[in-house]
Each structure stands twice: as structure tokens, then as C-alpha cells.
Amino acid sequence: MTVSKSKKAKCLTCNKEFDITLKTKPFCSKRCSYVDLNNWLGEKYAIEVNENDYDKDI
Ligand SMILES: [Zn+2]
């Protein structure tokens, strides 16, 4: 095995390069992961909670 170059990935939130061994991947930092998570859950979570409520009606 040869490690010629360190593996880098691009943060999905800010597009900054970071070491792929970071635990925060695919984000460069926890902050960026939260930003993305909030964008995501902001809509999705609300919808799913509503759907579950309506499901009980059946
Ligand atoms: Zn980032």
C-alpha cells in the first residue's frame, strides 16, 4: 500500500476541502453538518410529523 496523497473531500455545505478522515465528513466541521441537517430536517421533519398524525386517523 502506498499513501502518496492525503485524501481530501469537499464539504457539502461550504465547499471547503478537508481531510477525509475527519469524523465530521462529509462536512468540514460540525457546524457545517448542522447547517445542512437543519436545511434538511427543516422541511422533511415537519412533513413527516404531520403525516404520522394523520395516519392515526385510519
Ligand atoms: Zn464546511
N, CA, C, O and the ligand as a Tripos MOL2 file, in Angstrom:
@<TRIPOS>MOLECULE
protein
  233   231    59     0     0
PROTEIN
NO_CHARGES

@<TRIPOS>ATOM
      1 N           0.8280   -1.2050    0.0000 N.3       1 MET1
      2 CA          0.0000    0.0000    0.0000 C.3       1 MET1
      3 C           0.8640    1.2580    0.0000 C.2       1 MET1
      4 O           1.8160    1.3720    0.7730 O.2       1 MET1
      5 N           0.5270    2.1740   -0.8550 N.am      2 THR2
      6 CA          1.2640    3.4370   -0.8880 C.3       2 THR2
      7 C           0.3160    4.6010   -0.6250 C.2       2 THR2
      8 O          -0.7350    4.7410   -1.2500 O.2       2 THR2
      9 N           0.7210    5.3980    0.2970 N.am      3 VAL3
     10 CA         -0.0730    6.5930    0.5570 C.3       3 VAL3
     11 C           0.6510    7.7800   -0.0480 C.2       3 VAL3
     12 O           1.4660    8.4310    0.6060 O.2       3 VAL3
     13 N           0.3430    8.0490   -1.2970 N.am      4 SER4
     14 CA          1.0520    9.1160   -1.9960 C.3       4 SER4
     15 C           0.4200   10.4640   -1.7330 C.2       4 SER4
     16 O           1.1080   11.4830   -1.6710 O.2       4 SER4
     17 N          -0.8750   10.4650   -1.5800 N.am      5 LYS5
     18 CA         -1.5350   11.7440   -1.3230 C.3       5 LYS5
     19 C          -2.5940   11.5710   -0.2500 C.2       5 LYS5
     20 O          -3.2150   10.5130   -0.1370 O.2       5 LYS5
     21 N          -2.7890   12.5940    0.5170 N.am      6 SER6
     22 CA         -3.8090   12.5230    1.5460 C.3       6 SER6
     23 C          -5.1760   12.6880    0.8940 C.2       6 SER6
     24 O          -5.3560   13.4440   -0.0610 O.2       6 SER6
     25 N          -6.1060   11.9680    1.4370 N.am      7 LYS7
     26 CA         -7.4350   12.0220    0.8360 C.3       7 LYS7
     27 C          -8.2010   13.2440    1.3230 C.2       7 LYS7
     28 O          -8.2970   13.5340    2.5160 O.2       7 LYS7
     29 N          -8.7250   13.9250    0.3520 N.am      8 LYS8
     30 CA         -9.4870   15.1330    0.6860 C.3       8 LYS8
     31 C         -10.8980   15.0090    0.1330 C.2       8 LYS8
     32 O         -11.1450   14.3320   -0.8650 O.2       8 LYS8
     33 N         -11.7820   15.6620    0.7920 N.am      9 ALA9
     34 CA        -13.1560   15.7030    0.3060 C.3       9 ALA9
     35 C         -13.6440   17.1340    0.4150 C.2       9 ALA9
     36 O         -13.0850   17.9430    1.1550 O.2       9 ALA9
     37 N         -14.6770   17.4290   -0.3200 N.am     10 LYS10
     38 CA        -15.2080   18.7880   -0.2580 C.3      10 LYS10
     39 C         -16.4470   18.8270    0.6200 C.2      10 LYS10
     40 O         -17.3410   17.9870    0.5210 O.2      10 LYS10
     41 N         -16.4650   19.8170    1.4660 N.am     11 CYS11
     42 CA        -17.5940   19.9800    2.3740 C.3      11 CYS11
     43 C         -18.8660   20.2540    1.5740 C.2      11 CYS11
     44 O         -18.8680   21.0690    0.6510 O.2      11 CYS11
     45 N         -19.9280   19.5750    1.9330 N.am     12 LEU12
     46 CA        -21.1720   19.7410    1.1960 C.3      12 LEU12
     47 C         -21.8300   21.0860    1.4780 C.2      12 LEU12
     48 O         -22.6640   21.5540    0.7030 O.2      12 LEU12
     49 N         -21.4540   21.6890    2.5700 N.am     13 THR13
     50 CA        -22.0770   22.9640    2.9130 C.3      13 THR13
     51 C         -21.2960   24.1480    2.3710 C.2      13 THR13
     52 O         -21.8590   25.0020    1.6870 O.2      13 THR13
     53 N         -19.9910   24.2090    2.6720 N.am     14 CYS14
     54 CA        -19.2330   25.4010    2.3000 C.3      14 CYS14
     55 C         -18.2320   25.1360    1.1830 C.2      14 CYS14
     56 O         -17.5430   26.0540    0.7400 O.2      14 CYS14
     57 N         -18.1460   23.8900    0.7250 N.am     15 ASN15
     58 CA        -17.2860   23.5430   -0.4120 C.3      15 ASN15
     59 C         -15.8010   23.6260   -0.0900 C.2      15 ASN15
     60 O         -14.9720   23.5990   -0.9990 O.2      15 ASN15
     61 N         -15.4630   23.7250    1.1550 N.am     16 LYS16
     62 CA        -14.0730   23.7870    1.5680 C.3      16 LYS16
     63 C         -13.4870   22.3840    1.5900 C.2      16 LYS16
     64 O         -14.1880   21.4230    1.9050 O.2      16 LYS16
     65 N         -12.1900   22.2580    1.2530 N.am     17 GLU17
     66 CA        -11.5470   20.9480    1.2890 C.3      17 GLU17
     67 C         -11.1520   20.5940    2.7100 C.2      17 GLU17
     68 O         -10.6940   21.4410    3.4770 O.2      17 GLU17
     69 N         -11.3410   19.3170    3.0470 N.am     18 PHE18
     70 CA        -10.9560   18.8780    4.3810 C.3      18 PHE18
     71 C         -10.4650   17.4440    4.3080 C.2      18 PHE18
     72 O         -10.7260   16.7380    3.3350 O.2      18 PHE18
     73 N          -9.7580   17.0210    5.3360 N.am     19 ASP19
     74 CA         -9.2290   15.6670    5.3850 C.3      19 ASP19
     75 C         -10.3710   14.6700    5.5440 C.2      19 ASP19
     76 O         -11.2360   14.8270    6.4060 O.2      19 ASP19
     77 N         -10.3600   13.6470    4.7030 N.am     20 ILE20
     78 CA        -11.4800   12.7100    4.6680 C.3      20 ILE20
     79 C         -11.5600   11.8550    5.9220 C.2      20 ILE20
     80 O         -12.5740   11.2030    6.1700 O.2      20 ILE20
     81 N         -10.4840   11.8580    6.7180 N.am     21 THR21
     82 CA        -10.5070   11.0650    7.9400 C.3      21 THR21
     83 C         -11.2570   11.7680    9.0660 C.2      21 THR21
     84 O         -11.4690   11.1960   10.1350 O.2      21 THR21
     85 N         -11.6430   12.9760    8.8230 N.am     22 LEU22
     86 CA        -12.3950   13.7090    9.8430 C.3      22 LEU22
     87 C         -13.7060   12.9980   10.1460 C.2      22 LEU22
     88 O         -14.3430   12.4270    9.2610 O.2      22 LEU22
     89 N         -14.0870   13.0440   11.3900 N.am     23 LYS23
     90 CA        -15.3370   12.3830   11.7710 C.3      23 LYS23
     91 C         -16.5500   13.1670   11.2990 C.2      23 LYS23
     92 O         -17.6670   12.6500   11.2660 O.2      23 LYS23
     93 N         -16.3200   14.3910   10.9440 N.am     24 THR24
     94 CA        -17.4450   15.2430   10.5610 C.3      24 THR24
     95 C         -17.8210   15.0900    9.0950 C.2      24 THR24
     96 O         -18.7540   15.7430    8.6280 O.2      24 THR24
     97 N         -17.1020   14.2300    8.3510 N.am     25 LYS25
     98 CA        -17.3970   14.0960    6.9340 C.3      25 LYS25
     99 C         -18.8410   13.6620    6.7180 C.2      25 LYS25
    100 O         -19.3790   12.9660    7.5790 O.2      25 LYS25
    101 N         -19.4880   14.0210    5.6450 N.am     26 PRO26
    102 CA        -18.9300   14.7530    4.5060 C.3      26 PRO26
    103 C         -18.8820   16.2780    4.6980 C.2      26 PRO26
    104 O         -19.0070   17.0330    3.7330 O.2      26 PRO26
    105 N         -18.7050   16.7100    5.9170 N.am     27 PHE27
    106 CA        -18.6170   18.1450    6.1670 C.3      27 PHE27
    107 C         -17.2770   18.4590    6.8110 C.2      27 PHE27
    108 O         -16.6610   17.5860    7.4230 O.2      27 PHE27
    109 N         -16.8180   19.7110    6.6740 N.am     28 CYS28
    110 CA        -15.5030   20.0880    7.1850 C.3      28 CYS28
    111 C         -15.5640   20.2980    8.6900 C.2      28 CYS28
    112 O         -14.5340   20.2650    9.3630 O.2      28 CYS28
    113 N         -16.7340   20.5080    9.2120 N.am     29 SER29
    114 CA        -16.8510   20.7630   10.6450 C.3      29 SER29
    115 C         -18.2530   20.4110   11.1160 C.2      29 SER29
    116 O         -19.1740   20.2380   10.3170 O.2      29 SER29
    117 N         -18.3890   20.3120   12.4120 N.am     30 LYS30
    118 CA        -19.7150   20.0010   12.9620 C.3      30 LYS30
    119 C         -20.7110   21.0820   12.6000 C.2      30 LYS30
    120 O         -21.8860   20.8260   12.3410 O.2      30 LYS30
    121 N         -20.1960   22.2990   12.5920 N.am     31 ARG31
    122 CA        -21.0590   23.4300   12.2830 C.3      31 ARG31
    123 C         -21.7150   23.2520   10.9090 C.2      31 ARG31
    124 O         -22.9200   23.4460   10.7490 O.2      31 ARG31
    125 N         -20.8920   22.8800    9.9250 N.am     32 CYS32
    126 CA        -21.4170   22.7090    8.5750 C.3      32 CYS32
    127 C         -22.4010   21.5520    8.5190 C.2      32 CYS32
    128 O         -23.3760   21.6020    7.7690 O.2      32 CYS32
    129 N         -22.1580   20.5260    9.2920 N.am     33 SER33
    130 CA        -23.0830   19.3980    9.2750 C.3      33 SER33
    131 C         -24.4240   19.8090    9.8680 C.2      33 SER33
    132 O         -25.4740   19.3410    9.4290 O.2      33 SER33
    133 N         -24.3850   20.6740   10.8500 N.am     34 TYR34
    134 CA        -25.6310   21.1470   11.4410 C.3      34 TYR34
    135 C         -26.3980   22.0370   10.4810 C.2      34 TYR34
    136 O         -27.6250   21.9850   10.3990 O.2      34 TYR34
    137 N         -25.6420   22.8600    9.7520 N.am     35 VAL35
    138 CA        -26.2850   23.7360    8.7770 C.3      35 VAL35
    139 C         -27.0630   22.9060    7.7720 C.2      35 VAL35
    140 O         -28.2150   23.2020    7.4540 O.2      35 VAL35
    141 N         -26.4100   21.8600    7.2770 N.am     36 ASP36
    142 CA        -27.0620   21.0150    6.2820 C.3      36 ASP36
    143 C         -28.2340   20.2670    6.8950 C.2      36 ASP36
    144 O         -29.3060   20.1610    6.2990 O.2      36 ASP36
    145 N         -28.0110   19.7550    8.0860 N.am     37 LEU37
    146 CA        -29.0560   18.9840    8.7540 C.3      37 LEU37
    147 C         -30.2960   19.8350    8.9770 C.2      37 LEU37
    148 O         -31.4230   19.3710    8.8020 O.2      37 LEU37
    149 N         -30.0770   21.0710    9.3590 N.am     38 ASN38
    150 CA        -31.1960   21.9670    9.5990 C.3      38 ASN38
    151 C         -31.9610   22.2450    8.3160 C.2      38 ASN38
    152 O         -33.1920   22.2450    8.3030 O.2      38 ASN38
    153 N         -31.2240   22.4810    7.2360 N.am     39 ASN39
    154 CA        -31.8900   22.6980    5.9550 C.3      39 ASN39
    155 C         -32.7710   21.5120    5.6160 C.2      39 ASN39
    156 O         -33.8930   21.6530    5.1300 O.2      39 ASN39
    157 N         -32.2360   20.3630    5.8830 N.am     40 TRP40
    158 CA        -32.8750   19.1130    5.5160 C.3      40 TRP40
    159 C         -34.0720   18.8350    6.4000 C.2      40 TRP40
    160 O         -35.1860   18.6340    5.9170 O.2      40 TRP40
    161 N         -33.8300   18.8270    7.6870 N.am     41 LEU41
    162 CA        -34.8940   18.4930    8.6350 C.3      41 LEU41
    163 C         -35.9380   19.5920    8.6790 C.2      41 LEU41
    164 O         -37.1130   19.3350    8.9420 O.2      41 LEU41
    165 N         -35.5030   20.8220    8.4190 N.am     42 GLY42
    166 CA        -36.4230   21.9470    8.4610 C.3      42 GLY42
    167 C         -37.7240   21.6270    7.7600 C.2      42 GLY42
    168 O         -38.8010   21.8960    8.2920 O.2      42 GLY42
    169 N         -37.6360   21.0530    6.5690 N.am     43 GLU43
    170 CA        -38.8570   20.7130    5.8340 C.3      43 GLU43
    171 C         -39.2890   19.2910    6.1350 C.2      43 GLU43
    172 O         -40.4180   19.0340    6.5540 O.2      43 GLU43
    173 N         -38.3650   18.3810    5.9110 N.am     44 LYS44
    174 CA        -38.6660   16.9510    5.9760 C.3      44 LYS44
    175 C         -39.3040   16.5670    7.3080 C.2      44 LYS44
    176 O         -40.3290   15.8870    7.3450 O.2      44 LYS44
    177 N         -38.6910   17.0070    8.3890 N.am     45 TYR45
    178 CA        -39.1720   16.6260    9.7090 C.3      45 TYR45
    179 C         -40.6170   17.0760    9.8990 C.2      45 TYR45
    180 O         -41.4650   16.3050   10.3480 O.2      45 TYR45
    181 N         -40.8790   18.3060    9.5580 N.am     46 ALA46
    182 CA        -42.2160   18.8420    9.7480 C.3      46 ALA46
    183 C         -43.2360   18.0110    8.9820 C.2      46 ALA46
    184 O         -44.3010   17.6850    9.5050 O.2      46 ALA46
    185 N         -42.9100   17.6770    7.7600 N.am     47 ILE47
    186 CA        -43.8340   16.9130    6.9270 C.3      47 ILE47
    187 C         -44.0880   15.5330    7.5230 C.2      47 ILE47
    188 O         -45.2250   15.0670    7.5880 O.2      47 ILE47
    189 N         -42.9930   14.8830    7.9620 N.am     48 GLU48
    190 CA        -43.1570   13.5240    8.4710 C.3      48 GLU48
    191 C         -43.9890   13.5010    9.7400 C.2      48 GLU48
    192 O         -44.8110   12.6040    9.9330 O.2      48 GLU48
    193 N         -43.7820   14.4700   10.5920 N.am     49 VAL49
    194 CA        -44.5530   14.5230   11.8320 C.3      49 VAL49
    195 C         -46.0320   14.6850   11.5120 C.2      49 VAL49
    196 O         -46.8810   14.0350   12.1210 O.2      49 VAL49
    197 N         -46.3310   15.5450   10.5650 N.am     50 ASN50
    198 CA        -47.7250   15.7370   10.1780 C.3      50 ASN50
    199 C         -48.3340   14.4580    9.6130 C.2      50 ASN50
    200 O         -49.4640   14.0920    9.9390 O.2      50 ASN50
    201 N         -47.5710   13.7930    8.7680 N.am     51 GLU51
    202 CA        -48.0880   12.5670    8.1530 C.3      51 GLU51
    203 C         -48.3890   11.5190    9.2040 C.2      51 GLU51
    204 O         -49.3930   10.8110    9.1160 O.2      51 GLU51
    205 N         -47.5260   11.4210   10.1940 N.am     52 ASN52
    206 CA        -47.7570   10.4400   11.2470 C.3      52 ASN52
    207 C         -49.0440   10.7520   12.0020 C.2      52 ASN52
    208 O         -49.8050    9.8490   12.3490 O.2      52 ASN52
    209 N         -49.2770   12.0020   12.2450 N.am     53 ASP53
    210 CA        -50.5030   12.3820   12.9450 C.3      53 ASP53
    211 C         -51.7260   11.9710   12.1650 C.2      53 ASP53
    212 O         -52.6890   11.4510   12.7300 O.2      53 ASP53
    213 N         -51.6910   12.2020   10.8700 N.am     54 TYR54
    214 CA        -52.8510   11.8660   10.0500 C.3      54 TYR54
    215 C         -53.0430   10.3690    9.9200 C.2      54 TYR54
    216 O         -54.1640    9.8800    9.7770 O.2      54 TYR54
    217 N         -51.9080    9.6320    9.9720 N.am     55 ASP55
    218 CA        -52.0030    8.1800    9.8330 C.3      55 ASP55
    219 C         -52.8410    7.5610   10.9470 C.2      55 ASP55
    220 O         -53.4920    6.5350   10.7480 O.2      55 ASP55
    221 N         -52.8210    8.1760   12.0880 N.am     56 LYS56
    222 CA        -53.5550    7.5970   13.2190 C.3      56 LYS56
    223 C         -55.0710    7.6140   12.9770 C.2      56 LYS56
    224 O         -55.8290    6.8880   13.6190 O.2      56 LYS56
    225 N         -55.4760    8.4460   12.0550 N.am     57 ASP57
    226 CA        -56.9030    8.5570   11.7700 C.3      57 ASP57
    227 C         -57.4860    7.3200   11.1050 C.2      57 ASP57
    228 O         -58.6840    7.0550   11.2020 O.2      57 ASP57
    229 N         -56.6310    6.5700   10.4330 N.am     58 ILE58
    230 CA        -57.1350    5.4340    9.6520 C.3      58 ILE58
    231 C         -57.5210    4.2560   10.5620 C.2      58 ILE58
    232 O         -57.9640    3.2170   10.0720 O.2      58 ILE58
    233 ZN        -17.8340   23.2970    5.5960 Zn       59 ZN59
@<TRIPOS>BOND
     1     1     2 1
     2     2     3 1
     3     3     4 2
     4     3     5 am
     5     5     6 1
     6     6     7 1
     7     7     8 2
     8     7     9 am
     9     9    10 1
    10    10    11 1
    11    11    12 2
    12    11    13 am
    13    13    14 1
    14    14    15 1
    15    15    16 2
    16    15    17 am
    17    17    18 1
    18    18    19 1
    19    19    20 2
    20    19    21 am
    21    21    22 1
    22    22    23 1
    23    23    24 2
    24    23    25 am
    25    25    26 1
    26    26    27 1
    27    27    28 2
    28    27    29 am
    29    29    30 1
    30    30    31 1
    31    31    32 2
    32    31    33 am
    33    33    34 1
    34    34    35 1
    35    35    36 2
    36    35    37 am
    37    37    38 1
    38    38    39 1
    39    39    40 2
    40    39    41 am
    41    41    42 1
    42    42    43 1
    43    43    44 2
    44    43    45 am
    45    45    46 1
    46    46    47 1
    47    47    48 2
    48    47    49 am
    49    49    50 1
    50    50    51 1
    51    51    52 2
    52    51    53 am
    53    53    54 1
    54    54    55 1
    55    55    56 2
    56    55    57 am
    57    57    58 1
    58    58    59 1
    59    59    60 2
    60    59    61 am
    61    61    62 1
    62    62    63 1
    63    63    64 2
    64    63    65 am
    65    65    66 1
    66    66    67 1
    67    67    68 2
    68    67    69 am
    69    69    70 1
    70    70    71 1
    71    71    72 2
    72    71    73 am
    73    73    74 1
    74    74    75 1
    75    75    76 2
    76    75    77 am
    77    77    78 1
    78    78    79 1
    79    79    80 2
    80    79    81 am
    81    81    82 1
    82    82    83 1
    83    83    84 2
    84    83    85 am
    85    85    86 1
    86    86    87 1
    87    87    88 2
    88    87    89 am
    89    89    90 1
    90    90    91 1
    91    91    92 2
    92    91    93 am
    93    93    94 1
    94    94    95 1
    95    95    96 2
    96    95    97 am
    97    97    98 1
    98    98    99 1
    99    99   100 2
   100    99   101 am
   101   101   102 1
   102   102   103 1
   103   103   104 2
   104   103   105 am
   105   105   106 1
   106   106   107 1
   107   107   108 2
   108   107   109 am
   109   109   110 1
   110   110   111 1
   111   111   112 2
   112   111   113 am
   113   113   114 1
   114   114   115 1
   115   115   116 2
   116   115   117 am
   117   117   118 1
   118   118   119 1
   119   119   120 2
   120   119   121 am
   121   121   122 1
   122   122   123 1
   123   123   124 2
   124   123   125 am
   125   125   126 1
   126   126   127 1
   127   127   128 2
   128   127   129 am
   129   129   130 1
   130   130   131 1
   131   131   132 2
   132   131   133 am
   133   133   134 1
   134   134   135 1
   135   135   136 2
   136   135   137 am
   137   137   138 1
   138   138   139 1
   139   139   140 2
   140   139   141 am
   141   141   142 1
   142   142   143 1
   143   143   144 2
   144   143   145 am
   145   145   146 1
   146   146   147 1
   147   147   148 2
   148   147   149 am
   149   149   150 1
   150   150   151 1
   151   151   152 2
   152   151   153 am
   153   153   154 1
   154   154   155 1
   155   155   156 2
   156   155   157 am
   157   157   158 1
   158   158   159 1
   159   159   160 2
   160   159   161 am
   161   161   162 1
   162   162   163 1
   163   163   164 2
   164   163   165 am
   165   165   166 1
   166   166   167 1
   167   167   168 2
   168   167   169 am
   169   169   170 1
   170   170   171 1
   171   171   172 2
   172   171   173 am
   173   173   174 1
   174   174   175 1
   175   175   176 2
   176   175   177 am
   177   177   178 1
   178   178   179 1
   179   179   180 2
   180   179   181 am
   181   181   182 1
   182   182   183 1
   183   183   184 2
   184   183   185 am
   185   185   186 1
   186   186   187 1
   187   187   188 2
   188   187   189 am
   189   189   190 1
   190   190   191 1
   191   191   192 2
   192   191   193 am
   193   193   194 1
   194   194   195 1
   195   195   196 2
   196   195   197 am
   197   197   198 1
   198   198   199 1
   199   199   200 2
   200   199   201 am
   201   201   202 1
   202   202   203 1
   203   203   204 2
   204   203   205 am
   205   205   206 1
   206   206   207 1
   207   207   208 2
   208   207   209 am
   209   209   210 1
   210   210   211 1
   211   211   212 2
   212   211   213 am
   213   213   214 1
   214   214   215 1
   215   215   216 2
   216   215   217 am
   217   217   218 1
   218   218   219 1
   219   219   220 2
   220   219   221 am
   221   221   222 1
   222   222   223 1
   223   223   224 2
   224   223   225 am
   225   225   226 1
   226   226   227 1
   227   227   228 2
   228   227   229 am
   229   229   230 1
   230   230   231 1
   231   231   232 2
@<TRIPOS>SUBSTRUCTURE
     1 MET1         2 RESIDUE 1 A MET
     2 THR2         6 RESIDUE 1 A THR
     3 VAL3        10 RESIDUE 1 A VAL
     4 SER4        14 RESIDUE 1 A SER
     5 LYS5        18 RESIDUE 1 A LYS
     6 SER6        22 RESIDUE 1 A SER
     7 LYS7        26 RESIDUE 1 A LYS
     8 LYS8        30 RESIDUE 1 A LYS
     9 ALA9        34 RESIDUE 1 A ALA
    10 LYS10       38 RESIDUE 1 A LYS
    11 CYS11       42 RESIDUE 1 A CYS
    12 LEU12       46 RESIDUE 1 A LEU
    13 THR13       50 RESIDUE 1 A THR
    14 CYS14       54 RESIDUE 1 A CYS
    15 ASN15       58 RESIDUE 1 A ASN
    16 LYS16       62 RESIDUE 1 A LYS
    17 GLU17       66 RESIDUE 1 A GLU
    18 PHE18       70 RESIDUE 1 A PHE
    19 ASP19       74 RESIDUE 1 A ASP
    20 ILE20       78 RESIDUE 1 A ILE
    21 THR21       82 RESIDUE 1 A THR
    22 LEU22       86 RESIDUE 1 A LEU
    23 LYS23       90 RESIDUE 1 A LYS
    24 THR24       94 RESIDUE 1 A THR
    25 LYS25       98 RESIDUE 1 A LYS
    26 PRO26      102 RESIDUE 1 A PRO
    27 PHE27      106 RESIDUE 1 A PHE
    28 CYS28      110 RESIDUE 1 A CYS
    29 SER29      114 RESIDUE 1 A SER
    30 LYS30      118 RESIDUE 1 A LYS
    31 ARG31      122 RESIDUE 1 A ARG
    32 CYS32      126 RESIDUE 1 A CYS
    33 SER33      130 RESIDUE 1 A SER
    34 TYR34      134 RESIDUE 1 A TYR
    35 VAL35      138 RESIDUE 1 A VAL
    36 ASP36      142 RESIDUE 1 A ASP
    37 LEU37      146 RESIDUE 1 A LEU
    38 ASN38      150 RESIDUE 1 A ASN
    39 ASN39      154 RESIDUE 1 A ASN
    40 TRP40      158 RESIDUE 1 A TRP
    41 LEU41      162 RESIDUE 1 A LEU
    42 GLY42      166 RESIDUE 1 A GLY
    43 GLU43      170 RESIDUE 1 A GLU
    44 LYS44      174 RESIDUE 1 A LYS
    45 TYR45      178 RESIDUE 1 A TYR
    46 ALA46      182 RESIDUE 1 A ALA
    47 ILE47      186 RESIDUE 1 A ILE
    48 GLU48      190 RESIDUE 1 A GLU
    49 VAL49      194 RESIDUE 1 A VAL
    50 ASN50      198 RESIDUE 1 A ASN
    51 GLU51      202 RESIDUE 1 A GLU
    52 ASN52      206 RESIDUE 1 A ASN
    53 ASP53      210 RESIDUE 1 A ASP
    54 TYR54      214 RESIDUE 1 A TYR
    55 ASP55      218 RESIDUE 1 A ASP
    56 LYS56      222 RESIDUE 1 A LYS
    57 ASP57      226 RESIDUE 1 A ASP
    58 ILE58      230 RESIDUE 1 A ILE
    59 ZN59       233 GROUP 0 **** ****
